[in-house]
Amino acid sequence: MNRLSHASLEQAAQWYVQLHDEHVADHERQRWQAWLAQSAEHQEAWRYVERVGQRFAPLQGENEAHAVSHTLRTSPRASISRRQSLKGLLILAATGLSGWAAWRGTSLPGTFERLSADLSTGTGETRETMLADGSRIWLNALSALNVRFDDTQRRLQLRAGEVLIDTAKDPGRAFLVDTVHGRMRALGTRFSVRHDYQQTVLNVFEGAVEVRNHNDQIEVVHAGRQLAFNAEQLHATAPANPSREAWRQGLLLADNLPLGELIEELSRYRPGHLHCDPAVARLPVMGSFPLKDTDQALRLLEAALPIRVDKTLSWWVNVGPRG
């Protein structure tokens, strides 16, 4: 992806839209073939966009496909509608690996992590589990977790996503949570761990948790505090984020949360593509939003902020500036 120019990806996505119009003319197919033959970069860009399109195809019904085709042909803005109709494809192609995050369920966590983990969740799915020692855990959407208990320790390996943990007492065995960035040891506690490839974020709601990263830096985080860390560095602690516990109740809490971050969180609960335009991504959001009804959450946002929610298809949504 990093080798491909934005122009090539944009052209490939535009061709994808045109060739999927049921009334595409032969001369347009010939022009596409000529474009494809111009360079290896064009061919690679086309293969990428085609792969993305194939992932969307199972969600698009025949009636919906015909409606989109009709809109492309009859829109008063037909001169630009082909370029804009699958705007998300351009965004997806242009942002590389972050674009794949828009296809929730096959990207974050990756298919391998979810299929090979002891416990996992898909898009919009949460899961509560009672462990063998009596501890309770809740997996957030798009998460993957391994459980390794033996006579000396209780260890969880969070491979992707987020887990909320309420530990049971067992003085003879430590309760550990590992990510790629380090290890956390519970000191009789309730806490959440959120992991992505850049960092791990710990929120402690009761008790305390000892953190040791791979650089052997250690810090004890007490109730009411949050710590973000990676393999090399422990960042400064901050107040615990109540939203990292509220998702278990199906709520997304926002306290001056940037709109882009809120939309990214909602996208974990909505199949398909949900994107926030950078022009409005920094708008601060306050309030409580339902995670299990993302359409309602989007309506609330649209009513409260100077934004517009555009639905090209039921599974392809862009949030941008109003007007």
C-alpha positions in Angstrom: 0.0 0.0 0.0 2.8 2.5 0.8 4.2 2.0 -2.6 0.9 3.1 -4.3 0.2 6.8 -5.0 -3.1 8.4 -4.0 -3.7 9.2 -7.7 -3.5 5.5 -8.7 -5.7 4.4 -5.9 -8.3 7.1 -6.6 -8.3 6.2 -10.3 -8.7 2.5 -9.5 -11.6 3.2 -7.2 -13.3 5.3 -9.8 -12.9 2.5 -12.4 -14.4 0.1 -9.8 -17.5 2.2 -9.6 -17.9 2.6 -13.3 -17.4 -1.1 -14.1 -20.0 -2.1 -11.5 -22.6 0.0 -13.2 -25.0 -2.4 -15.0 -25.1 -0.1 -18.0 -21.3 0.2 -18.4 -20.5 0.6 -22.1 -17.9 -1.4 -24.0 -15.8 1.7 -24.7 -15.5 2.3 -21.0 -14.2 -1.2 -20.5 -11.7 -0.6 -23.2 -10.5 2.6 -21.6 -10.2 0.7 -18.3 -8.1 -1.9 -19.9 -5.9 0.7 -21.4 -5.4 2.4 -18.1 -4.6 -0.9 -16.5 -1.9 -1.6 -19.1 -0.2 1.7 -18.5 1.8 0.6 -15.4 2.3 -2.1 -12.8 1.2 0.4 -10.2 -2.2 0.7 -11.9 -2.5 -3.1 -11.8 -1.5 -3.3 -8.2 -3.9 -0.5 -7.2 -6.7 -2.2 -9.1 -6.1 -5.6 -7.4 -6.2 -3.8 -4.0 -9.5 -2.0 -4.6 -11.0 -5.1 -6.1 -10.1 -7.2 -3.0 -11.8 -4.5 -0.8 -14.9 -4.5 -3.1 -15.2 -8.3 -2.9 -15.4 -8.0 0.9 -18.3 -5.6 0.7 -20.2 -7.6 -2.0 -21.8 -10.1 0.4 -23.5 -7.3 2.3 -25.0 -5.7 -0.8 -28.4 -7.1 -1.8 -29.5 -7.1 -5.4 -32.1 -4.4 -5.0 -29.7 -2.2 -3.2 -27.1 -2.7 -6.0 -29.7 -1.7 -8.6 -30.7 1.4 -6.6 -27.1 2.6 -6.4 -26.6 2.0 -10.1 -29.8 4.0 -10.9 -28.6 6.8 -8.6 -25.2 6.9 -10.4 -27.0 7.4 -13.8 -29.7 9.8 -12.8 -28.2 12.1 -10.1 -28.3 15.8 -11.0 -24.6 15.8 -10.1 -23.8 12.9 -12.4 -20.6 14.5 -13.5 -19.1 14.0 -10.1 -21.3 11.2 -8.6 -19.2 8.4 -10.0 -16.2 9.9 -8.2 -18.1 10.3 -5.0 -20.4 7.4 -4.9 -17.9 5.1 -3.2 -15.9 7.8 -1.6 -15.0 5.5 1.2 -13.1 3.3 -1.2 -10.8 6.2 -1.9 -10.4 6.9 1.8 -9.8 3.2 2.4 -7.2 2.9 -0.3 -5.4 6.1 0.6 -4.9 5.4 4.3 -3.2 2.0 3.9 -3.5 -0.3 6.9 -5.7 2.2 8.8 -8.1 1.9 5.9 -8.4 -1.8 6.5 -9.7 -1.0 10.0 -12.9 0.2 8.3 -13.7 -3.4 7.4 -14.5 -4.5 11.0 -14.7 -8.2 11.5 -11.8 -9.1 9.1 -9.2 -6.6 10.2 -9.2 -5.7 13.9 -8.2 -8.0 15.2 -6.9 -9.9 12.3 -8.5 -13.1 11.2 -5.6 -15.2 12.5 -5.8 -13.7 16.0 -9.5 -14.2 16.3 -9.5 -17.8 14.9 -6.6 -18.9 17.0 -7.5 -17.3 20.3 -9.2 -19.1 23.2 -11.9 -16.4 23.4 -12.8 -13.9 20.7 -15.5 -11.5 19.6 -16.6 -10.1 16.3 -18.1 -6.8 15.1 -20.6 -5.4 17.7 -20.2 -8.5 19.9 -19.3 -8.5 23.6 -18.8 -11.6 25.7 -18.9 -12.4 29.4 -17.0 -15.4 30.7 -16.5 -16.9 34.2 -12.9 -18.2 34.5 -12.0 -21.4 36.3 -10.9 -19.5 39.4 -14.1 -17.5 39.7 -12.8 -14.4 38.0 -15.2 -12.7 35.6 -14.1 -11.1 32.3 -15.9 -9.2 29.6 -14.5 -9.0 26.1 -15.3 -5.9 24.1 -16.0 -6.0 20.3 -13.3 -7.2 18.0 -11.1 -8.7 20.7 -9.0 -11.9 21.1 -7.8 -13.4 24.3 -5.9 -16.5 25.4 -6.3 -18.1 28.9 -3.4 -20.0 30.5 -4.0 -21.2 34.1 -1.7 -23.6 36.0 -0.7 -24.4 39.5 1.5 -21.3 39.9 -0.2 -18.5 38.0 -3.3 -17.3 36.2 -2.3 -15.7 32.9 -4.3 -13.9 30.2 -2.8 -13.0 26.9 -4.7 -10.1 25.3 -3.9 -10.4 21.6 -6.2 -7.6 20.4 -9.0 -5.4 21.5 -10.1 -4.9 25.1 -11.0 -6.9 28.2 -12.6 -5.8 31.5 -11.6 -8.0 34.5 -13.0 -8.6 37.9 -10.4 -10.8 39.7 -11.2 -13.5 42.2 -9.0 -14.0 45.3 -6.3 -16.7 45.0 -3.3 -15.9 47.3 -1.3 -18.8 45.9 -1.4 -17.7 42.2 -0.6 -14.4 40.7 -3.1 -13.0 38.2 -1.3 -11.7 35.1 -2.3 -10.0 31.8 0.2 -9.9 29.0 0.2 -7.8 25.8 3.0 -7.3 23.2 4.1 -4.3 25.3 4.5 -5.8 28.7 2.9 -7.5 31.7 0.3 -6.4 34.3 -0.1 -8.1 37.7 -3.4 -7.6 39.5 -3.2 -6.8 43.2 -6.8 -7.7 44.0 -8.7 -5.6 41.6 -11.1 -4.6 38.9 -9.5 -3.2 35.8 -9.6 -3.0 32.0 -6.9 -3.5 29.4 -7.1 -2.1 25.9 -4.5 -3.2 23.4 -3.6 -2.1 19.9 -0.4 -2.3 18.0 0.9 1.1 19.2 0.2 0.9 22.9 -1.6 -0.8 25.8 -3.9 1.3 28.0 -4.7 0.2 31.6 -7.6 1.6 33.6 -7.9 0.6 37.2 -11.3 0.9 38.9 -10.7 -1.0 42.1 -7.5 -2.1 43.9 -4.2 -1.7 42.1 -2.2 -3.2 39.1 1.6 -3.4 38.7 2.8 -2.7 35.2 6.2 -3.9 33.8 6.9 -3.2 30.2 9.6 -5.0 28.1 12.1 -2.3 29.0 11.7 -3.4 32.6 10.1 -0.1 33.7 7.7 -0.7 36.6 4.8 1.3 38.0 1.9 0.5 40.3 -1.4 2.0 39.1 -4.0 2.5 41.8 -7.8 2.8 41.6 -9.1 5.8 39.7 -6.0 6.1 37.5 -5.1 5.2 33.9 -1.7 4.3 32.4 -0.7 4.0 28.7 2.5 2.2 27.9 4.4 0.5 25.1 7.4 -1.8 25.1 9.9 1.1 25.6 8.1 3.7 27.7 5.5 4.2 30.5 3.6 7.4 30.0 2.3 9.6 32.8 -0.7 8.4 34.7 -4.1 10.1 34.2 -7.6 9.9 35.7 -9.3 6.6 34.8 -11.7 6.8 31.8 -15.2 5.7 32.9 -16.0 4.8 29.2 -13.6 1.9 29.5 -16.1 0.3 31.9 -19.4 1.7 30.5 -19.2 -0.3 27.2 -20.2 -3.4 29.2 -23.5 -1.7 29.7 -23.8 -0.9 26.0 -22.9 2.8 26.4 -20.2 5.0 24.8 -19.4 7.9 27.2 -17.9 11.1 25.7 -16.4 13.9 27.7 -14.8 16.3 25.2 -13.9 13.2 23.1 -12.9 14.1 19.5 -15.5 13.1 17.0 -13.0 11.0 15.0 -12.2 8.9 18.1 -15.9 8.4 18.8 -16.6 7.3 15.3 -13.7 4.9 15.4 -15.2 3.4 18.5 -18.7 3.1 17.0 -17.2 1.4 13.9 -16.3 -1.5 16.1 -20.0 -2.1 16.6 -21.2 -1.5 13.0 -20.5 -3.9 10.1 -19.0 -2.4 7.0 -17.4 1.0 6.6 -17.8 4.0 9.0 -15.5 6.9 8.3 -15.1 10.4 9.8 -13.9 13.2 7.5 -10.7 14.8 8.9 -12.5 18.2 8.5 -14.7 17.4 11.5 -12.7 14.8 13.3 -11.5 17.1 16.0 -15.0 18.4 17.0 -15.4 17.8 20.8 -18.3 15.6 21.8 -20.2 15.3 25.1 -22.8 12.8 26.0 -23.8 9.2 26.1 -24.4 7.1 23.0 -25.8 3.6 22.5 -23.3 1.1 21.2 -25.9 -1.5 20.3 -27.8 1.0 18.0 -25.2 2.8 16.0 -27.9 4.4 13.7 -29.4 6.1 16.8 -26.0 7.2 17.9 -25.3 8.7 14.5 -28.7 10.5 14.6 -27.9 12.0 18.0 -24.5 13.2 16.7 -26.0 14.7 13.6 -28.6 16.6 15.7 -26.0 18.0 18.1 -23.1 18.9 15.8 -22.6 20.7 12.5 -22.1 17.4 10.6 -23.9 15.3 8.0 -24.1 11.5 8.0 -24.0 10.3 4.4 -25.1 6.7 3.7 -24.1 5.6 0.2 -25.3 2.1 1.2 -26.5 0.7 4.5 -23.0 -0.6 5.1 -21.0 2.4 3.8 -21.3 5.5 5.9 -19.3 8.8 5.9 -19.5 11.5 8.6 -18.6 14.9 7.2 -19.3 18.6 7.5 -22.8 19.9 7.0 -23.6 22.0 4.0 
